[in-house]
Amino acid sequence: MYVRSLQLVDFRSYERVQIDLEPGGNVFVGPNGMGKTNLLEALGYVATLGSHRVATDVPLVRAGAPAGVIRCAVVHEGRELLVELEIVPGRANRARLGRSAVRRPRDVLGALRLVLFAPEDLELVRGDPAERRRYLDDLLVARMPRFAGVRADYERVVKQRNALLRTAYLARRAGGGRRTRPVPAEPPDEDGNQPAGDAGSALSTLAVWDTHLARHGAELLAGRLELVAALAPHVAKAYDAVAAGHGAAGIAYRPSIELPDGPPDRDGLAAALTRALGEARSAEIERGVTLVGPHRDELTLTLGALPARGYASHGESWSYALALRLAAYDLLRADGIEPVLALDDVFAELDAGRRQRLAELVGGASQVLITCAVPDDVPDALRGVRYQVSEGTVRRAG
């Protein structure tokens, strides 16, 4: 798989830009702040429907423009597919595949499989558990796009359940004198529309939402457990290669509930979630938030016998973050579809030995997209086609 062309309209710093790309190495060179990262961010958005830099879509649209557009032509097994996304802050985004409109933007997921390594990935090792959960879920969706719906359904249930618990918490603080607002007894549909529901107290409808959380949560949890089992050997291998044998990396999934014995059976996981929700009910009402479920789980990273977070050096943390992305890349390749690999200003953070080892690891990729401020930072094996990036423009330089 490779990206043949990328067009941006009113995306970040670009009013309009069109770039023709090549298989193999593609290196974007220019001073910092000129828009190199914006190019990879746009492709990352096509692959995940999210940015690795910001939490909302608003900064992605050029200042003063009503909407931004990303178009990219993806070639896979000799066939080309055009993917188009229109980003409209404050409104639902729109998407097209092969010039035909799709019902939901998430229907484009899977058209472009891309693994992006960026300086922000240091947070995978040093940051909060939410960063590692996002890493897992993005990879889960890249492998099996149907999990985008599972993820969205689960997040919607947690949001609604938190609203119920918050209402109950406020009513409890008011001594029961405050009436709880009407709450729908059924979840929104897949487009997020709220159905008309009967009015009732917040607590009286929690059991309904417990059922939905257990069902969607079990599906997401099972997917993550299966993913971590498949990913773990790739992480160990990638870290060993990047760090030249200095330390053994390991990952493990730590759920917020006690797992049933045996393989991750969906029914068993749903039952375990239901039990845990019942046990946590009083604590949840006391705090006004959902305390049980995949949104409270953790992916633990270890170096030898110690946790990487808090113990790994700066160089070890960089190597670990890079190993996580390389492991994702190797796992997707093992599934039969070689993803595009994007390296955003990576080589400036690596010493000469790690640069060379990384080049050897990814040199055979179908397409590698690299950004750098100093061309000499990029090993010769990855230089390929070069593009000069200045403010608002991208020019092929050789």
C-alpha positions in Angstrom: 0.0 0.0 0.0 1.2 3.5 -0.7 -0.3 7.1 -1.1 0.1 8.3 -4.7 -1.2 11.8 -4.1 -2.3 14.2 -1.3 -4.3 17.3 -1.7 -5.2 19.7 1.1 -7.6 22.6 1.0 -7.7 25.0 4.0 -6.1 22.4 6.2 -3.8 23.8 8.9 -1.3 26.2 7.3 -2.2 25.2 3.7 -4.7 27.2 1.6 -4.3 24.7 -1.2 -1.5 22.2 -1.9 -1.2 19.2 -4.2 1.6 16.6 -3.8 2.4 13.6 -5.9 4.2 10.9 -3.9 6.2 7.9 -4.7 6.6 4.4 -3.3 9.7 4.0 -1.1 11.2 7.0 0.7 9.7 10.5 0.6 11.5 13.1 2.6 10.0 16.5 3.5 12.6 19.0 4.3 12.2 22.5 5.7 12.7 24.7 8.8 10.6 24.1 11.8 7.1 25.7 11.7 6.8 25.5 7.9 4.1 22.8 7.8 5.9 19.5 7.4 4.1 17.8 10.2 0.8 19.1 8.9 1.2 16.8 5.9 1.6 13.7 8.0 -1.1 14.8 10.3 -3.5 15.0 7.4 -2.8 11.4 6.3 -3.0 10.3 10.0 -6.4 11.8 10.1 -7.5 9.8 7.1 -6.3 6.6 8.7 -7.8 7.2 12.2 -10.2 10.1 11.9 -8.2 11.9 14.6 -5.1 14.0 15.1 -2.1 12.9 17.0 -1.5 16.5 18.1 -4.9 18.0 19.1 -8.1 16.6 20.7 -10.6 18.6 18.5 -11.0 19.3 14.8 -11.1 23.1 15.2 -7.3 23.7 14.9 -7.2 21.6 11.7 -9.1 24.1 9.6 -7.1 27.1 8.4 -8.0 30.3 10.3 -10.9 32.1 8.6 -12.0 29.1 6.5 -15.4 27.4 7.0 -14.0 23.9 6.4 -10.9 21.9 5.5 -10.6 19.2 2.9 -8.2 16.2 2.7 -8.0 14.2 -0.5 -5.6 11.3 -0.9 -5.3 8.6 -3.6 -4.3 5.3 -2.1 -2.9 2.4 -4.2 -3.2 -1.1 -2.9 -2.6 -4.3 -5.0 -2.6 -2.2 -8.2 -6.0 -0.6 -7.5 -6.3 3.1 -6.7 -9.0 4.5 -4.3 -9.7 8.2 -3.7 -10.5 9.1 -0.1 -12.0 12.5 0.6 -12.8 14.1 4.0 -14.4 17.4 4.7 -13.7 18.7 8.2 -16.4 21.2 9.4 -15.9 22.5 13.0 -19.0 22.3 15.0 -20.8 20.1 12.5 -20.7 16.5 11.3 -17.8 15.8 9.0 -18.5 14.4 5.5 -16.6 11.7 3.6 -16.4 10.2 0.2 -14.8 6.9 -1.1 -14.1 6.7 -4.8 -16.1 9.9 -5.3 -19.2 8.4 -3.7 -20.6 9.8 -0.5 -20.5 7.4 2.5 -23.1 7.4 5.3 -20.6 8.0 8.1 -17.0 9.3 8.1 -15.9 6.1 9.9 -16.8 4.1 6.8 -13.5 5.3 5.2 -11.5 3.6 7.9 -9.3 0.8 6.5 -8.9 2.5 3.1 -5.5 3.8 4.3 -3.5 1.9 6.9 -0.8 4.1 8.3 1.6 3.9 11.3 2.8 7.3 12.4 5.6 7.9 14.8 5.9 11.5 16.1 7.6 13.3 19.1 4.2 13.2 20.9 4.6 9.4 21.1 7.0 9.8 24.1 3.7 10.2 26.1 3.0 6.5 25.3 5.7 5.7 27.7 5.7 8.7 30.1 2.1 9.8 29.9 -1.3 8.8 31.4 -3.0 5.5 30.7 -5.4 7.2 28.3 -2.5 7.6 25.8 -1.8 3.9 25.9 -5.5 3.0 25.6 -5.8 5.2 22.5 -2.7 3.5 21.0 -4.4 0.1 21.5 -7.8 1.2 20.1 -6.3 3.0 17.1 -4.4 -0.2 16.2 -7.4 -2.3 16.9 -9.4 -0.2 14.4 -6.6 -0.3 11.9 -6.6 -4.1 12.0 -10.4 -4.5 12.1 -12.3 -1.3 11.1 -15.5 -2.6 12.6 -14.1 -1.8 16.0 -14.6 1.9 15.3 -18.3 1.3 15.8 -17.7 -0.8 19.0 -15.4 2.0 20.3 -17.9 4.7 19.5 -20.8 2.8 21.0 -18.9 2.1 24.2 -17.8 5.8 24.6 -21.4 6.9 24.1 -22.7 4.5 26.8 -20.1 5.7 29.3 -21.0 9.3 28.5 -24.7 8.7 29.1 -24.0 6.6 32.2 -21.8 9.3 33.6 -24.5 11.9 33.1 -26.9 9.6 35.1 -24.4 9.2 37.9 -23.7 12.9 37.9 -27.4 13.7 38.2 -27.8 11.2 41.1 -24.7 12.7 42.8 -26.0 16.2 42.6 -29.4 15.2 43.8 -27.8 13.3 46.7 -25.8 16.4 47.6 -29.0 18.5 47.6 -30.5 16.1 50.1 -32.9 14.6 47.6 -34.7 17.8 47.1 -33.6 18.2 43.5 -35.6 16.4 40.9 -33.5 14.4 38.5 -34.1 15.3 34.9 -35.7 12.8 32.4 -33.2 10.4 31.0 -33.8 8.1 28.0 -33.9 4.4 28.9 -32.4 3.4 25.6 -29.1 4.5 24.2 -28.7 6.7 21.1 -28.7 5.1 17.7 -25.5 4.7 15.7 -25.7 8.2 14.5 -25.8 9.6 18.0 -29.5 10.6 17.9 -31.3 10.4 21.2 -34.5 8.4 21.2 -37.6 9.6 22.9 -37.7 8.0 26.3 -39.8 7.8 29.4 -39.0 10.2 32.2 -37.6 8.6 35.4 -35.0 9.0 38.1 -31.4 8.7 37.2 -30.8 5.6 39.4 -33.9 3.8 38.0 -32.3 3.6 34.6 -28.8 2.7 35.6 -29.5 -1.0 35.2 -30.4 -0.5 31.5 -27.1 1.3 30.9 -25.2 -1.4 32.9 -26.4 -3.9 30.3 -25.3 -1.8 27.4 -21.9 -1.0 29.0 -21.3 -4.7 29.7 -22.2 -5.7 26.1 -20.1 -3.1 24.3 -17.4 -3.2 27.0 -17.0 -6.9 26.7 -16.5 -6.6 22.9 -13.9 -3.9 23.3 -12.1 -5.7 26.1 -12.0 -8.9 24.2 -10.5 -7.1 21.2 -7.8 -5.4 23.3 -6.9 -8.7 25.1 -6.5 -10.5 21.8 -4.5 -7.5 20.4 -2.1 -7.4 23.3 -1.4 -11.1 23.0 -0.6 -10.7 19.3 1.4 -7.5 19.8 3.6 -8.5 22.8 6.2 -10.5 20.8 6.5 -7.8 18.2 7.2 -5.1 20.9 9.9 -7.3 22.5 11.5 -7.9 19.1 11.3 -4.2 18.0 12.8 -2.9 21.2 15.6 -5.4 21.1 16.4 -4.3 17.5 16.2 -0.5 18.2 18.1 -0.7 21.6 20.6 -3.2 20.3 19.9 -5.7 23.1 20.0 -3.2 26.0 17.0 -4.4 28.0 14.0 -6.5 27.5 10.6 -4.8 26.8 7.3 -6.4 27.8 3.7 -5.3 27.7 0.6 -6.6 29.6 -3.0 -5.6 29.8 -4.3 -4.7 33.2 -8.1 -4.6 33.3 -10.2 -2.8 35.9 -12.1 -6.0 36.7 -11.2 -9.5 37.6 -11.1 -11.5 34.4 -12.8 -14.9 34.1 -10.5 -17.9 33.7 -9.6 -19.1 30.2 -9.7 -17.3 26.8 -11.4 -13.9 26.5 -14.9 -15.1 25.9 -17.4 -12.2 25.2 -20.2 -13.7 27.3 -17.8 -14.3 30.3 -16.4 -10.8 30.0 -19.9 -9.3 29.9 -20.8 -11.2 33.0 -17.6 -10.1 34.8 -18.3 -6.5 33.9 -21.9 -6.8 35.1 -20.7 -8.1 38.5 -18.1 -5.4 38.8 -20.6 -2.7 38.1 -22.9 -4.0 40.8 -20.1 -4.1 43.3 -19.0 -0.5 42.4 -22.5 1.0 42.4 -22.3 2.7 45.8 -18.8 4.1 45.0 -20.0 5.3 41.6 -22.9 7.1 43.1 -20.7 8.6 45.8 -18.3 10.0 43.1 -20.7 10.6 40.2 -18.6 8.7 37.6 -18.3 5.3 36.0 -15.5 3.4 37.7 -15.6 0.1 35.9 -14.9 -0.8 32.3 -12.3 -0.6 29.5 -12.0 3.2 29.9 -10.3 2.5 33.3 -7.9 -0.2 32.0 -4.1 0.1 31.6 -1.5 -1.2 29.2 1.6 -1.7 31.4 5.1 -1.3 29.8 8.1 -2.9 31.5 11.8 -2.9 30.9 13.3 -5.9 32.6 11.6 -6.2 36.0 10.8 -2.5 36.3 7.9 -0.3 34.8 9.1 1.8 32.0 7.1 4.8 33.2 9.2 6.5 35.9 12.2 4.3 35.4 13.2 4.4 31.8 15.8 7.0 30.8 15.1 9.5 28.0 16.9 7.4 25.4 15.1 4.2 26.6 11.7 6.0 26.5 12.3 7.1 22.9 13.4 3.6 22.0 10.3 2.1 23.7 7.9 4.5 22.0 9.5 3.7 18.6 9.3 0.0 19.4 5.5 0.3 20.0 5.0 1.9 16.6 7.3 -0.5 14.9 5.5 -3.4 16.5 2.2 -2.0 15.2 3.7 -1.8 11.8 5.0 -5.4 11.9 1.6 -6.7 13.2 -0.3 -5.0 10.4 2.2 -6.4 7.9 1.7 -9.9 9.4 -2.1 -9.4 8.7 -1.3 -9.2 5.0 -1.6 -5.5 4.3 1.7 -3.5 4.5 0.9 0.0 5.9 2.4 3.3 5.0 5.0 4.3 7.6 5.3 8.0 8.6 8.2 9.3 10.7 7.8 12.8 11.9 11.1 14.5 12.9 12.2 11.2 14.4 15.9 11.1 13.4 16.8 14.4 15.1 16.0 12.6 18.4 18.1 9.5 17.8 21.8 8.9 18.0 23.7 7.7 15.0 23.4 4.0 16.0 19.7 4.1 16.5 19.2 6.0 13.2 21.0 3.3 11.3 19.2 0.5 13.1 15.9 2.1 12.4 16.8 2.6 8.7 17.6 -1.1 8.5 14.3 -2.1 10.1 12.1 -0.1 7.8 14.2 0.1 4.6 12.0 -2.4 2.9 8.7 -0.7 3.6 6.4 0.0 0.6 6.4 3.7 1.5 8.1 5.7 4.1 7.2 9.4 4.7 9.8 11.4 6.6 10.0 14.9 7.9 13.2 16.6 8.9 14.8 20.0 9.3 18.3 18.7 8.4 18.6 16.3 5.5 21.8 14.8 6.8 19.8 13.4 9.8 18.1 10.9 7.5 20.1 7.8 6.7 21.0 7.3 3.0 18.9 4.2 2.7 15.7 6.2 3.3 16.2 9.4 1.5 14.4 8.7 -1.8 12.4 11.6 -3.2 12.9 14.9 -1.6 10.4 17.7 -1.1 11.2 21.3 0.0 8.5 22.6 2.4 8.2 26.4 2.9 5.2 28.3 4.4 2.1 27.2 2.5 4.0 25.4 -0.4 5.6 22.0 -1.1 8.0 21.7 -4.0 9.6 18.5 -5.3 13.4 19.0 -5.1 14.8 15.8 -6.4 
